[in-house]
């Protein structure tokens, strides 16, 4: 279940609970069908990766059953929230973090540690509603702030809230991070190894990768700041690891060479010193 892209696990658990309820109520008393469906939802929720996902998976069926059974709305009306969710949170963005705003002042004080020149380009990778853009502008008012966001509504919202920033619709994993002096992320733990690989392959030496709340596995930050709510901000300076250019073989298909131990290949180069993928052990086949 944890291998599925969120919120697919929740949708599957809700669907199974409703299927169980629909099948059982044709021959069992309603309370028996309801109890069985609740057990299905509760059992399925135990497979959630985090506590808040488990809570959402467990509460989906009972809350929907209460509304539908009360006759407050027709059953088809539940498609409207799903349509809104898909509009705000498109399928392509399901691997990225949900919309959690950056706290006001989360990056305050980082300019004392990270000095950016006038006109330096900084990127909020996944700008959401624009709170990260505001934090970047507040910390480095002399910089040119850019944002990239896959959701059309969120992209428009962040552009309206931050008219001084350049916000465009796009995939944060497809944008070239090498164009920026600093890249800011507020993602999820599972995304940080991917961010490390992208940083190693694209970011110029001396540029900065800043992450709120989630560190990069197996990498030591240059600076760590603790916010009032206990969350931490991690600042890393590129390169995160050394690149052994002498080990790169001449090949017509650069970047598609077979993965060799140790290291991981990005843009046709072996990145050291890790023996496996950044942030995890190499899978055995």
C-alpha positions, 0 to 999 in steps of 0.5 A, a space after each residue: 500500500 505504501 508503494 502507491 502514490 498518495 492519495 490512491 491508498 485512501 481512495 482504495 480503502 474508501 472504495 473497499 469499505 463502500 463495496 463491503 457495505 454495498 454487498 453486505 447490506 443486501 442480505 445482512 442488517 444495516 448495522 452489520 454491514 456498517 460494522 463490517 465496512 468500518 472494520 475494513 476501513 480501520 484495517 486498511 488505514 493501518 497500512 498508511 505511512 504516517 499517522 495523518 494518512 492513517 486518520 484520513 483513510 480511517 475516517 473517509 468511509 464513516 464521514 461519507 456514510 453519515 452525510 449520505 445516510 442523513 440525506 443531506 446531499 445526493 451521493 453523486 455530489 461527492 464527485 465534486 470535492 474529488 473534481 476540486 481536489 484533482 484541479 488543485 492537486 493534479 495527478 502529476 503532483 501526487 508524488 510531491 508534498 500536499 499544500 502545506 504553507 511555509 511559516 512566516 519568517 521561516 527563513 529569517 536569519 539565513 541571509 546572515 549565513 547565506 550571502 546572495 548578491 544583488 539580482 541573484 535568482 532564487 527558486 521556490 520549487 513547488 510554490 503552492 499558495 506563495 508562502 515560500 515565495 514571501 519567505 524568500 523575498 523577506 530573507 533576501 529582498 535583493 534577489 529575484 524570486 522565482 516559483 514553479 508550481 504544477 497546479 494551475 489554481 495554485 500557480 495563479 494564486 501565488 502569482 496574485 499574492 506575489 506580484 514581484 515574483 516570477 511564477 510559472 506552471 511547471 514540474 519542479 523536477 523538470 526545471 533546471 536547478 542550475 539556473 539558480 543561486 538558491 533552491 528552496 524546498 518544502 517537500 516530503 521525506 521521500 522526496 529528499 533523496 530525489 532532490 539530492 540527486 538533482 542537486 548533484 547533477 545540476 546545481 553549480 558549486 557554491 549554490 544553495 539548497 534549503 529544505 524546511 523540516 526534512 533533511 537530505 539523507 546522508 548529507 551534512 548541512 552547512 547550517 541548521 536553524 530551529 523554528 519556534 514550532 520546533 521544525 528545522 531549516 536545513 541549508 546545504 551548499 553544492 556540491 553535496 558530494 564529489 564527482 569523479 570525472 575521470 571515472 566517466 567513460 566515453 559512451 554515445 548514450 551519456 546518462 544511460 550507462 548501467 549503474 555501477 557500485 559505488 555511486 549513482 549516475 547523473 548526466 553520465 557521471 558517477 557521483 561519489 562517495 556513497 555506495 548506494 542511492 542517496 538516502 537508502 540502501 541499494 535494492 537487491 534483485 
